[in-house]
Amino acid sequence: MQVWQYDLVYNAFSFTIAVMASATIFSFFGRSQVAPAYRTALTFTGLVTFIALYHYVRIFNSWDASFTVVSGQIKDSGIKFNDAYRYVDWLLTVPLLLIELILVMRLSPSETIAKSTKLGLLAALMVVLGYPGEISEVNSTRWLWWVLAMLPFLVIVYDLFVGLSDAIAKQPTSARGLVSLARYVTVISWCFYPIVFIFPMIGFTGSGAITAVQVGYTVADIVAKAGFGVLIYMIARRKSEAEGFVDGPGQLATAR
């Protein structure tokens, strides 16, 4: 591995730690600026970025411990880089990302439970199916698990764009566009993961593959978690305003 490759991944991890910490603080402080009905969604948003923050600290430390600088060159320290932290993080955060979208839409209790359960389980299954391929060095094995992991992903995409279409149509006009945008952000940002997954299978080798995969996953995490969290806040804020929520006292503007 060359020094610039090591530094690129190192700095990407460091930057992401700062982003996730900032997003967590923003989400929890933002709860007071939306109506009570949407505060649970922002709590989930803060939990997602907090969990990611913790795991990126662990990923950063593992990366730092896995390499040493000897005479201006990067050498393996003998300590294996633990990429399993990513999958533990995704197993927790990916279902929560879908649930926070369902919560901010404020569907009926029965719809919220049904959609959250279905999408959450599909998301967890997608992550579990991807891990055996991630740790395999055999391309045929990686392709097999990639295909299997894509099946629940496609069901999630279908449910977001077809199953939730009626619910989105019932959203307040001021927030409807943002809710629809949230679906696209979810799908597009999640598409980064299967693309990055196949880098080692399409010509990326050695340190180049390691660098591309780590930076690719990191960029995807920033968009899918911190960026998506800001979008959830904006939706909650627009819907709160549409329902007459007033900043400060935290009450509805019934006098208007």
C-alpha positions as CSV (number, residue, x, y, z in Angstrom):
1,M,0.0,0.0,0.0
2,Q,1.3,3.5,-0.9
3,V,1.3,6.3,1.6
4,W,-1.3,8.3,-0.3
5,Q,-3.7,5.4,-0.3
6,Y,-3.3,4.9,3.5
7,D,-3.7,8.6,4.1
8,L,-6.8,8.8,1.9
9,V,-8.6,6.1,3.8
10,Y,-7.3,7.4,7.2
11,N,-8.6,11.0,6.4
12,A,-11.9,9.7,5.1
13,F,-12.5,7.8,8.3
14,S,-11.5,10.9,10.4
15,F,-13.8,13.1,8.4
16,T,-16.7,10.7,8.7
17,I,-16.3,10.6,12.5
18,A,-16.6,14.4,12.6
19,V,-19.7,14.3,10.2
20,M,-21.5,11.6,12.3
21,A,-20.8,13.5,15.5
22,S,-22.1,16.7,14.1
23,A,-25.2,15.0,12.6
24,T,-26.0,13.3,15.9
25,I,-25.9,16.7,17.8
26,F,-28.0,18.3,15.1
27,S,-30.6,15.6,15.2
28,F,-31.1,15.6,19.0
29,F,-31.1,19.4,19.3
30,G,-33.5,19.5,16.3
31,R,-36.1,17.6,18.2
32,S,-37.3,20.7,20.0
33,Q,-37.9,22.5,16.6
34,V,-40.5,20.0,15.3
35,A,-43.9,18.9,16.6
36,P,-44.0,16.1,19.1
37,A,-45.4,13.7,16.5
38,Y,-42.1,13.8,14.6
39,R,-39.6,13.7,17.5
40,T,-39.4,10.0,17.5
41,A,-38.2,10.1,13.9
42,L,-35.5,12.5,14.8
43,T,-34.5,10.3,17.7
44,F,-34.0,7.4,15.3
45,T,-32.0,9.7,13.0
46,G,-29.7,10.6,15.9
47,L,-29.4,7.0,16.9
48,V,-28.3,6.1,13.4
49,T,-25.5,8.6,13.3
50,F,-24.5,7.9,16.9
51,I,-24.2,4.2,16.1
52,A,-22.2,5.1,13.0
53,L,-20.0,7.4,15.0
54,Y,-19.1,4.7,17.4
55,H,-18.3,2.2,14.7
56,Y,-16.3,4.6,12.7
57,V,-14.1,5.2,15.7
58,R,-13.6,1.5,15.9
59,I,-12.9,1.3,12.2
60,F,-10.5,4.2,12.4
61,N,-8.6,2.6,15.3
62,S,-8.5,-0.8,13.5
63,W,-7.1,0.8,10.3
64,D,-4.5,2.8,12.3
65,A,-3.4,-0.4,14.1
66,S,-3.1,-2.5,10.9
67,F,-0.4,-0.5,9.3
68,T,2.9,1.1,10.2
69,V,5.2,3.6,8.5
70,V,8.7,2.3,7.9
71,S,11.2,4.4,6.0
72,G,8.4,6.3,4.3
73,Q,6.6,3.2,3.3
74,I,3.4,1.6,4.6
75,K,3.8,-1.9,6.0
76,D,1.4,-4.4,7.5
77,S,1.7,-4.4,11.3
78,G,0.5,-8.0,11.5
79,I,-2.9,-6.9,13.0
80,K,-5.7,-7.7,10.6
81,F,-8.0,-4.8,9.7
82,N,-11.5,-5.6,11.1
83,D,-14.0,-4.8,8.4
84,A,-16.7,-6.6,10.3
85,Y,-17.4,-3.3,12.2
86,R,-19.1,-2.1,9.0
87,Y,-21.6,-5.0,8.9
88,V,-22.4,-4.7,12.6
89,D,-23.1,-1.0,12.0
90,W,-25.2,-1.7,8.9
91,L,-27.2,-4.4,10.7
92,L,-28.3,-1.8,13.2
93,T,-28.5,1.3,11.2
94,V,-29.9,0.3,7.8
95,P,-33.3,-0.9,9.2
96,L,-33.4,2.2,11.4
97,L,-33.0,4.4,8.3
98,L,-36.1,3.0,6.7
99,I,-38.1,3.1,10.0
100,E,-37.3,6.8,10.5
101,L,-38.7,7.5,7.0
102,I,-41.9,5.6,7.9
103,L,-42.1,7.5,11.2
104,V,-41.8,10.9,9.7
105,M,-44.5,10.1,7.2
106,R,-46.9,9.7,10.2
107,L,-49.0,6.9,8.8
108,S,-51.7,5.1,10.9
109,P,-50.4,3.0,13.8
110,S,-51.1,-0.2,12.0
111,E,-49.4,0.9,8.8
112,T,-46.4,2.2,10.7
113,I,-45.9,-1.1,12.5
114,A,-46.5,-3.2,9.3
115,K,-44.2,-1.1,7.1
116,S,-41.5,-0.7,9.7
117,T,-41.4,-4.4,10.4
118,K,-41.4,-5.5,6.8
119,L,-38.8,-3.0,5.6
120,G,-36.7,-3.4,8.7
121,L,-36.5,-7.1,8.4
122,L,-35.7,-6.9,4.7
123,A,-32.9,-4.4,5.3
124,A,-31.4,-6.7,8.0
125,L,-31.6,-9.7,5.7
126,M,-29.9,-7.7,2.9
127,V,-27.0,-6.9,5.2
128,V,-26.7,-10.5,6.6
129,L,-26.6,-11.9,3.0
130,G,-23.9,-9.5,1.9
131,Y,-21.4,-10.4,4.7
132,P,-20.4,-13.9,3.5
133,G,-19.5,-12.4,0.1
134,E,-17.6,-9.5,1.6
135,I,-15.2,-11.7,3.5
136,S,-14.7,-14.2,0.6
137,E,-11.7,-13.9,-1.7
138,V,-13.4,-16.1,-4.3
139,N,-15.2,-14.1,-7.0
140,S,-17.8,-16.7,-7.7
141,T,-18.7,-16.8,-4.0
142,R,-18.8,-13.0,-3.9
143,W,-21.2,-12.9,-6.9
144,L,-23.5,-15.5,-5.4
145,W,-24.0,-13.6,-2.1
146,W,-24.2,-10.3,-4.0
147,V,-27.1,-11.6,-6.0
148,L,-28.8,-13.0,-2.9
149,A,-28.4,-9.7,-1.1
150,M,-29.9,-7.8,-4.1
151,L,-33.2,-9.7,-3.8
152,P,-34.4,-8.0,-0.5
153,F,-32.9,-4.7,-1.8
154,L,-35.2,-4.9,-4.9
155,V,-38.2,-5.7,-2.7
156,I,-37.4,-2.6,-0.6
157,V,-37.1,-0.4,-3.7
158,Y,-40.4,-1.7,-4.9
159,D,-42.1,-1.0,-1.6
160,L,-40.7,2.5,-1.4
161,F,-41.9,3.5,-4.9
162,V,-45.1,1.5,-5.2
163,G,-46.1,0.5,-1.7
164,L,-45.7,4.0,-0.3
165,S,-47.0,5.9,-3.3
166,D,-50.5,6.4,-1.8
167,A,-49.1,7.5,1.5
168,I,-46.9,10.1,-0.1
169,A,-49.8,11.5,-2.0
170,K,-51.5,12.2,1.3
171,Q,-48.6,14.2,2.7
172,P,-48.9,18.0,3.1
173,T,-48.1,19.8,-0.1
174,S,-45.1,21.6,1.4
175,A,-43.5,18.3,2.5
176,R,-44.6,16.0,-0.3
177,G,-41.7,16.7,-2.6
178,L,-39.2,16.2,0.2
179,V,-40.7,12.9,1.2
180,S,-40.6,11.7,-2.4
181,L,-37.0,13.0,-2.6
182,A,-36.1,10.9,0.5
183,R,-37.1,7.8,-1.4
184,Y,-34.7,8.7,-4.2
185,V,-31.9,9.6,-1.8
186,T,-32.3,6.2,0.0
187,V,-32.3,4.2,-3.2
188,I,-29.5,6.1,-5.0
189,S,-27.2,6.2,-1.9
190,W,-27.8,2.5,-1.2
191,C,-26.9,1.7,-4.8
192,F,-23.3,2.8,-3.9
193,Y,-23.0,-0.2,-1.6
194,P,-23.5,-3.0,-4.2
195,I,-21.4,-1.1,-6.7
196,V,-18.5,-0.8,-4.3
197,F,-19.0,-4.4,-3.3
198,I,-18.1,-5.6,-6.8
199,F,-14.9,-3.4,-7.2
200,P,-12.6,-6.4,-6.3
201,M,-14.5,-8.5,-8.9
202,I,-14.1,-6.1,-11.8
203,G,-10.4,-5.4,-11.8
204,F,-9.6,-3.6,-8.6
205,T,-6.8,-5.6,-6.9
206,G,-4.5,-5.3,-3.9
207,S,-4.2,-2.0,-2.2
208,G,-6.2,-0.3,-5.0
209,A,-9.2,-2.5,-4.2
210,I,-8.9,-1.9,-0.4
211,T,-8.7,1.9,-0.9
212,A,-11.6,2.0,-3.4
213,V,-13.8,-0.1,-1.2
214,Q,-13.1,1.7,2.1
215,V,-13.5,5.2,0.6
216,G,-16.6,4.1,-1.4
217,Y,-18.4,2.7,1.6
218,T,-17.5,5.7,3.6
219,V,-18.9,8.2,1.1
220,A,-22.1,6.1,0.9
221,D,-22.4,6.1,4.6
222,I,-22.1,9.9,4.8
223,V,-24.9,10.4,2.2
224,A,-27.2,7.6,3.4
225,K,-27.0,8.5,7.1
226,A,-25.9,12.1,7.8
227,G,-27.3,13.5,4.6
228,F,-30.5,11.5,4.8
229,G,-30.9,12.6,8.5
230,V,-30.9,16.3,7.5
231,L,-33.6,15.5,4.9
232,I,-35.7,13.8,7.6
233,Y,-35.3,16.9,9.8
234,M,-36.5,19.1,6.9
235,I,-39.5,16.9,6.3
236,A,-40.4,17.0,10.0
237,R,-40.0,20.7,10.1
238,R,-42.2,21.3,7.0
239,K,-44.9,19.0,8.3
240,S,-44.8,20.7,11.7
241,E,-45.2,24.1,10.1
242,A,-48.1,22.8,8.0
243,E,-49.8,21.6,11.2
244,G,-49.3,25.0,13.0
245,F,-46.4,24.2,15.2
246,V,-44.7,27.2,16.8
247,D,-41.1,27.3,17.9
248,G,-40.4,28.2,21.5
249,P,-43.2,27.0,23.6
250,G,-43.4,23.8,21.7
251,Q,-47.2,24.0,21.3
252,L,-49.6,24.1,18.4
253,A,-50.7,27.5,17.2
254,T,-54.4,26.9,17.9
255,A,-54.9,30.7,18.2
256,R,-54.2,31.3,14.5
